[in-house]
């Protein structure tokens, strides 16, 4: 087995890749149309960012986007306020539900559109024809409730076909969709959804998570009370199919309350409102880990073009594919997953505990549903590795064409585990982007090799660069990930930010950087071969002796140790009378103690494998690491707790997977502040 060496070549495309992939077909066509020489991907990327307007116009042509009104031109203006396809009108739902004959790649009516697996109810399949019928019915029901162009409809729903149907129905009407996963707490939901003043709420009565039954009727009642703009609430009888639970008195007053089958009870013609390119499609939210979540507005056209490009060209996904990404409706990857419909793929939905009855559950599902593109978090792949799973030898995964990873940087060990224990014949597609663009800036490419620990490329049309602290290109070294040209899926705006002030402050107002450069907040190194190495968030950076260090390398090494189950590292700038202290928090395996032997082993490994600046000043034992509902480590809230801020001000419990963990960290912060100001290691287990 490989030694998990960074940069090790793990996979290479065969010589026919250019001829048989969608990326190759697009580049051949674009080269002819624009009379440019696109001999390899590097030349293609350079062409795509040299004149981004021309490139995105080509994307619209290649995918035969049905504009009702043609654009004046693809792009006017520059960041921070570009105008994409001014004058153009279209509808996202029309693209997603294209019928045979409307597009060369549209699948036939009886092809599966949605395949839904759940721990709450039996498997479901909706064909393309059945999905169009359900969307038409839902749109008719919403229209009867007074929902029209610009109105907001919100979901408190699991990852089920009804959520996709409701979203597409909203889009067809020109209404605006937003959703929270049902594991979100009431306060978290209200803080997000109240900002956009929704007219209709669609909510589930509960769900099963593994062997646990979770009832949400009380939460729905509280959410209804917290959203005074609501005119109607539609309950989905998901946990209790009889509907009794959905209509129980616990949900709240019956006025304005109905069940899902009443919403879709009447048929109707499927119609699509003609809306401007930047008309709001849905609202997503920042994680809520640092205060009030920002409501990010995404537009019909920008999302459609970006997802068409990335899914078809970079994932090589089309009507012969089955697209499965583990996600919930509260994470941008749900929106990304649903866009598999744009390229004609069958979308595989899953609702439940990915670790039940064991960690191999998602691999079994991928095998059973013949998934071709399978996406999970980096932490899930590393967890499978640590458990010694070997799904490639135990399951029929022959349909898989790629395994994809996001949410955090995937270290070399994750790449090599996939090669050795899933398949050596498929690439690992690591991606990184964000809710702000609902896509990836950097990701996979079927024409490029895969090297351990490296993302294959900067995506077409994404002018990603690395900048140093003075706002200059960082050549051959790590720097801030920035965008120096616009992308169409950048936010249309923030909600309730009419002048764009908060939007500019968030991404463009950074000391030392030009005002037309988007700073994303990630550390990135662009290698000589054009691949990328991400090393964590730049705003959660460690500053050890004046040298800035990312966190991802530390996690990869420490969490590979059998004694360690999880970890988090932060720079406590208030410690040691302001001199600062890098603190490593560890969740240890059962029966393992944080003794001098383990402390020495961790420090030695970090010093030997990384560098002396990666060695923490202090090591603390904790019971669990705080994580968001999308399983991101909450470095910044922990850092703020250590500086003395109260729990309520650093994060919202409803945005967390394990809110009690922050309370334990707050107690630990008090313990640390009462100790000597000299460096030391501790064993303060939070309980």
Secondary structure as GFF3:
##gff-version 3
##sequence-region A 1 687
A	DSSP	beta_strand	9	11	.	.	.	ID=ss1
A	DSSP	alpha_helix	17	20	.	.	.	ID=ss2
A	DSSP	alpha_helix	22	34	.	.	.	ID=ss3
A	DSSP	alpha_helix	41	50	.	.	.	ID=ss4
A	DSSP	alpha_helix	52	62	.	.	.	ID=ss5
A	DSSP	beta_strand	75	76	.	.	.	ID=ss6
A	DSSP	beta_strand	83	84	.	.	.	ID=ss7
A	DSSP	beta_strand	89	90	.	.	.	ID=ss8
A	DSSP	alpha_helix	92	96	.	.	.	ID=ss9
A	DSSP	beta_strand	112	118	.	.	.	ID=ss10
A	DSSP	beta_strand	124	127	.	.	.	ID=ss11
A	DSSP	alpha_helix	128	144	.	.	.	ID=ss12
A	DSSP	beta_strand	152	156	.	.	.	ID=ss13
A	DSSP	alpha_helix	161	173	.	.	.	ID=ss14
A	DSSP	beta_strand	176	180	.	.	.	ID=ss15
A	DSSP	alpha_helix	186	193	.	.	.	ID=ss16
A	DSSP	three_ten_helix	194	196	.	.	.	ID=ss17
A	DSSP	beta_strand	200	204	.	.	.	ID=ss18
A	DSSP	beta_strand	206	209	.	.	.	ID=ss19
A	DSSP	beta_strand	212	215	.	.	.	ID=ss20
A	DSSP	alpha_helix	217	226	.	.	.	ID=ss21
A	DSSP	beta_strand	232	236	.	.	.	ID=ss22
A	DSSP	three_ten_helix	249	251	.	.	.	ID=ss23
A	DSSP	beta_strand	257	259	.	.	.	ID=ss24
A	DSSP	alpha_helix	260	263	.	.	.	ID=ss25
A	DSSP	beta_strand	275	276	.	.	.	ID=ss26
A	DSSP	beta_strand	280	285	.	.	.	ID=ss27
A	DSSP	beta_strand	295	299	.	.	.	ID=ss28
A	DSSP	alpha_helix	300	308	.	.	.	ID=ss29
A	DSSP	pi_helix	309	314	.	.	.	ID=ss30
A	DSSP	beta_strand	322	325	.	.	.	ID=ss31
A	DSSP	alpha_helix	332	338	.	.	.	ID=ss32
A	DSSP	three_ten_helix	339	343	.	.	.	ID=ss33
A	DSSP	beta_strand	346	351	.	.	.	ID=ss34
A	DSSP	alpha_helix	361	368	.	.	.	ID=ss35
A	DSSP	beta_strand	373	377	.	.	.	ID=ss36
A	DSSP	alpha_helix	378	387	.	.	.	ID=ss37
A	DSSP	alpha_helix	391	394	.	.	.	ID=ss38
A	DSSP	beta_strand	402	406	.	.	.	ID=ss39
A	DSSP	alpha_helix	412	421	.	.	.	ID=ss40
A	DSSP	beta_strand	427	430	.	.	.	ID=ss41
A	DSSP	beta_strand	432	434	.	.	.	ID=ss42
A	DSSP	beta_strand	439	443	.	.	.	ID=ss43
A	DSSP	beta_strand	450	451	.	.	.	ID=ss44
A	DSSP	beta_strand	457	458	.	.	.	ID=ss45
A	DSSP	beta_strand	464	467	.	.	.	ID=ss46
A	DSSP	beta_strand	479	483	.	.	.	ID=ss47
A	DSSP	beta_strand	493	494	.	.	.	ID=ss48
A	DSSP	alpha_helix	501	507	.	.	.	ID=ss49
A	DSSP	beta_strand	518	526	.	.	.	ID=ss50
A	DSSP	beta_strand	532	537	.	.	.	ID=ss51
A	DSSP	three_ten_helix	538	540	.	.	.	ID=ss52
A	DSSP	beta_strand	542	544	.	.	.	ID=ss53
A	DSSP	beta_strand	547	549	.	.	.	ID=ss54
A	DSSP	alpha_helix	552	558	.	.	.	ID=ss55
A	DSSP	beta_strand	564	572	.	.	.	ID=ss56
A	DSSP	three_ten_helix	576	578	.	.	.	ID=ss57
A	DSSP	beta_strand	581	588	.	.	.	ID=ss58
A	DSSP	alpha_helix	596	609	.	.	.	ID=ss59
A	DSSP	three_ten_helix	612	614	.	.	.	ID=ss60
A	DSSP	beta_strand	618	621	.	.	.	ID=ss61
A	DSSP	alpha_helix	635	642	.	.	.	ID=ss62
A	DSSP	alpha_helix	647	650	.	.	.	ID=ss63
A	DSSP	three_ten_helix	653	655	.	.	.	ID=ss64
A	DSSP	alpha_helix	660	674	.	.	.	ID=ss65
###
